[in-house]
């Protein structure tokens, strides 16, 4: 981990703020889940040089992120 990296924690207060529509809280949750989302939408492709490259499908990533925001605003609200 680089020295400037922060450890983000998903906690009840952050979830509550996100459920109530606070943009900064939603952004923080998306940052927390970003490594997981990247792993879901990453594929390996062979380049022209014959090497395998990992590629993130940004369109799919946006779809996954929007789904999470939708779940936060609808489903998580029922739990709070």
Residue frames as a rotation matrix with the C-alpha (Angstrom) as fourth column:
UNK 1
0.587 0.809 0.000 0.00
0.809 -0.587 0.000 0.00
0.000 0.000 -1.000 0.00
UNK 2
-0.181 -0.637 0.749 1.38
0.555 -0.695 -0.457 3.43
0.812 0.333 0.480 -0.92
UNK 3
-0.787 -0.234 -0.570 1.89
0.616 -0.328 -0.716 5.93
-0.020 -0.915 0.402 1.87
UNK 4
-0.892 0.449 -0.049 -0.86
-0.451 -0.892 0.046 8.24
-0.023 0.063 0.998 0.56
UNK 5
-0.488 0.740 -0.463 -3.48
0.055 0.555 0.830 5.49
0.871 0.379 -0.312 0.40
UNK 6
-0.497 0.436 0.750 -6.37
-0.867 -0.295 -0.403 5.70
0.046 -0.850 0.524 2.81
UNK 7
-0.935 0.318 -0.157 -8.25
0.329 0.943 -0.047 2.79
0.133 -0.096 -0.987 4.29
UNK 8
-0.528 0.828 0.188 -11.96
-0.702 -0.550 0.452 3.26
0.477 0.106 0.872 3.72
UNK 9
-0.974 0.224 0.026 -14.49
0.152 0.740 -0.655 1.71
-0.166 -0.635 -0.755 6.00
UNK 10
-0.400 0.916 0.019 -18.10
-0.096 -0.062 0.993 0.92
0.911 0.396 0.113 5.26
UNK 11
-0.941 0.101 -0.324 -20.04
0.337 0.155 -0.929 1.74
-0.043 -0.983 -0.180 8.41
UNK 12
-0.157 0.984 -0.083 -23.59
0.966 0.136 -0.221 2.45
-0.206 -0.115 -0.972 9.49
UNK 13
0.112 0.183 -0.977 -23.21
0.228 -0.962 -0.154 6.24
-0.967 -0.205 -0.149 9.49
UNK 14
-0.775 -0.446 -0.448 -21.82
-0.339 -0.305 0.890 6.25
-0.533 0.842 0.085 5.95
UNK 15
-0.805 0.543 0.239 -24.63
0.579 0.631 0.517 3.98
0.130 0.554 -0.822 4.77
UNK 16
0.032 0.861 -0.507 -27.24
0.850 -0.291 -0.439 6.15
-0.526 -0.417 -0.741 6.48
UNK 17
-0.170 -0.173 -0.970 -25.86
-0.169 -0.965 0.201 9.29
-0.971 0.198 0.135 4.82
UNK 18
-0.966 -0.226 -0.128 -25.85
-0.171 0.181 0.969 7.56
-0.196 0.957 -0.213 1.42
UNK 19
-0.530 0.840 0.114 -29.41
0.847 0.532 0.020 6.29
-0.043 0.107 -0.993 1.84
UNK 20
0.299 0.644 -0.704 -30.49
0.603 -0.699 -0.384 9.86
-0.740 -0.310 -0.597 2.53
UNK 21
0.795 0.139 0.591 -28.90
0.605 -0.246 -0.757 10.96
0.040 0.959 -0.280 -0.75
UNK 22
0.662 -0.623 -0.416 -25.69
-0.283 -0.722 0.631 12.62
-0.694 -0.300 -0.654 0.40
UNK 23
0.909 -0.258 -0.328 -23.50
-0.298 0.151 -0.943 12.67
0.293 0.954 0.060 -2.75
UNK 24
0.003 -0.978 0.208 -20.21
-0.926 -0.081 -0.370 12.51
0.378 -0.192 -0.906 -0.84
UNK 25
-0.080 0.041 0.996 -21.36
-0.684 0.724 -0.084 9.38
-0.725 -0.688 -0.030 0.99
UNK 26
0.882 0.418 0.219 -22.41
-0.110 0.632 -0.767 7.70
-0.459 0.652 0.603 -2.26
UNK 27
0.639 -0.716 -0.281 -19.05
-0.540 -0.158 -0.827 8.57
0.548 0.680 -0.487 -3.80
UNK 28
-0.192 -0.720 0.667 -17.24
-0.980 0.182 -0.085 7.15
-0.061 -0.669 -0.740 -0.77
UNK 29
0.312 0.379 0.871 -19.16
-0.361 0.896 -0.260 3.87
-0.879 -0.233 0.416 -1.01
UNK 30
0.993 0.015 -0.120 -18.34
-0.119 0.282 -0.952 3.65
0.020 0.959 0.281 -4.72
UNK 31
0.222 -0.975 0.020 -14.64
-0.834 -0.201 -0.514 4.18
0.505 0.097 -0.858 -3.85
UNK 32
-0.118 -0.224 0.967 -14.82
-0.820 0.571 0.032 1.43
-0.560 -0.790 -0.251 -1.24
UNK 33
0.492 0.450 0.745 -16.35
-0.025 0.863 -0.504 -1.00
-0.870 0.230 0.436 -3.74
UNK 34
0.587 -0.220 -0.779 -14.19
-0.781 -0.407 -0.474 0.09
-0.213 0.887 -0.411 -6.71
UNK 35
-0.557 -0.831 -0.003 -11.61
-0.798 0.534 0.279 -2.74
-0.230 0.158 -0.960 -6.48
UNK 36
-0.437 0.485 0.757 -14.44
0.123 0.866 -0.484 -5.29
-0.891 -0.118 -0.438 -6.40
UNK 37
0.654 0.705 -0.273 -16.25
-0.135 -0.247 -0.960 -3.63
-0.744 0.665 -0.067 -9.31
UNK 38
0.140 -0.691 -0.709 -13.00
-0.973 -0.229 0.030 -3.56
-0.183 0.685 -0.705 -11.29
UNK 39
-0.755 -0.463 0.464 -12.55
-0.423 0.885 0.194 -7.28
-0.500 -0.050 -0.864 -10.72
UNK 40
0.012 0.864 0.502 -16.06
0.188 0.492 -0.850 -7.96
-0.982 0.105 -0.156 -12.01
UNK 41
0.877 0.444 -0.186 -15.57
-0.027 -0.341 -0.940 -6.09
-0.481 0.829 -0.286 -15.28
UNK 42
0.071 -0.934 -0.351 -11.94
-0.862 -0.234 0.450 -6.94
-0.502 0.270 -0.821 -16.07
UNK 43
0.946 0.141 0.291 -11.04
0.018 0.875 -0.484 -9.35
-0.323 0.463 0.825 -18.82
UNK 44
-0.059 -0.997 0.044 -7.77
-0.106 0.050 0.993 -10.59
-0.993 0.054 -0.109 -20.23
UNK 45
0.950 0.307 -0.055 -7.05
-0.067 0.029 -0.997 -10.03
-0.305 0.951 0.048 -23.91
UNK 46
0.163 -0.907 0.387 -4.09
0.803 0.350 0.482 -10.93
-0.573 0.232 0.786 -26.08
UNK 47
0.463 -0.089 -0.882 -2.36
-0.258 -0.965 -0.038 -7.88
-0.848 0.245 -0.469 -27.48
UNK 48
0.923 -0.153 -0.354 -0.71
-0.352 0.045 -0.935 -7.53
0.159 0.987 -0.013 -30.87
UNK 49
-0.001 -0.993 0.122 2.58
-0.934 -0.043 -0.356 -8.23
0.358 -0.114 -0.927 -29.10
UNK 50
-0.076 0.054 -0.996 1.27
-0.071 0.996 0.060 -11.62
0.995 0.075 -0.071 -27.96
UNK 51
-0.957 -0.277 -0.090 1.18
0.088 0.022 -0.996 -10.60
0.278 -0.961 0.003 -24.31
UNK 52
-0.070 0.949 -0.307 -1.92
0.861 0.213 0.463 -10.88
0.505 -0.232 -0.832 -22.15
UNK 53
-0.884 -0.128 0.451 -3.33
-0.039 -0.939 -0.343 -7.54
0.467 -0.320 0.824 -21.00
UNK 54
-0.447 0.765 -0.463 -6.01
0.855 0.214 -0.472 -6.90
-0.262 -0.607 -0.750 -18.38
UNK 55
-0.842 0.248 0.480 -8.71
0.093 -0.808 0.582 -4.54
0.532 0.535 0.657 -19.64
UNK 56
-0.667 0.670 -0.327 -11.48
0.356 -0.098 -0.929 -2.88
-0.654 -0.736 -0.173 -17.61
UNK 57
-0.460 0.642 0.614 -14.76
0.736 -0.110 0.668 -2.48
0.496 0.759 -0.422 -19.47
UNK 58
-0.996 -0.030 -0.086 -15.66
0.073 -0.831 -0.551 1.05
-0.055 -0.555 0.830 -18.35
UNK 59
-0.437 0.899 -0.033 -19.23
-0.621 -0.276 0.733 0.81
0.650 0.341 0.679 -19.69
UNK 60
0.146 0.461 -0.876 -19.93
0.316 0.817 0.482 -2.31
0.937 -0.347 -0.027 -17.64
UNK 61
-0.675 -0.462 -0.575 -18.27
0.688 -0.113 -0.717 -0.70
0.266 -0.880 0.394 -14.62
UNK 62
-0.882 0.410 0.231 -20.65
-0.431 -0.901 -0.047 2.26
0.189 -0.141 0.972 -14.84
UNK 63
-0.009 0.917 -0.399 -23.60
-0.409 0.361 0.838 -0.15
0.912 0.170 0.372 -15.06
UNK 64
-0.070 -0.095 -0.993 -22.42
0.702 0.703 -0.117 -2.01
0.709 -0.705 0.018 -11.95
UNK 65
-0.921 -0.323 -0.218 -21.89
0.382 -0.643 -0.663 1.27
0.074 -0.694 0.716 -10.08
UNK 66
-0.631 0.752 0.190 -25.32
-0.633 -0.641 0.434 2.59
0.448 0.154 0.881 -11.06
UNK 67
0.121 0.651 -0.749 -26.89
0.071 0.747 0.661 -0.66
0.990 -0.133 0.044 -9.88
UNK 68
-0.446 -0.352 -0.823 -25.21
0.822 0.202 -0.532 -0.24
0.353 -0.914 0.199 -6.49
UNK 69
-0.988 0.116 0.103 -26.45
-0.141 -0.948 -0.287 3.36
0.064 -0.298 0.953 -6.21
UNK 70
-0.248 0.955 -0.160 -29.97
-0.558 -0.006 0.830 2.18
0.792 0.296 0.535 -7.08
UNK 71
0.066 0.216 -0.974 -29.80
0.517 0.828 0.219 -0.56
0.854 -0.518 -0.057 -4.44
UNK 72
-0.816 -0.409 -0.408 -28.55
0.561 -0.392 -0.729 1.91
0.138 -0.824 0.549 -1.84
UNK 73
-0.887 0.445 0.124 -31.37
-0.447 -0.894 0.008 4.34
0.114 -0.049 0.992 -2.53
UNK 74
0.000 0.956 -0.294 -34.14
-0.721 0.203 0.662 1.74
0.693 0.212 0.689 -2.71
UNK 75
0.376 0.174 -0.910 -33.28
0.194 0.946 0.261 -1.50
0.906 -0.274 0.322 -0.91
UNK 76
-0.587 -0.667 -0.460 -30.95
0.597 0.028 -0.802 -0.24
0.548 -0.745 0.381 1.82
UNK 77
-0.637 0.423 0.644 -33.53
-0.524 -0.851 0.041 2.45
0.565 -0.311 0.764 2.70
UNK 78
0.416 0.849 -0.324 -35.87
-0.358 0.481 0.801 -0.35
0.836 -0.217 0.504 3.80
UNK 79
0.237 -0.426 -0.873 -33.20
0.685 0.710 -0.161 -1.57
0.689 -0.560 0.461 6.22
UNK 80
-0.780 -0.589 0.210 -32.44
0.311 -0.657 -0.687 1.80
0.543 -0.471 0.696 7.82
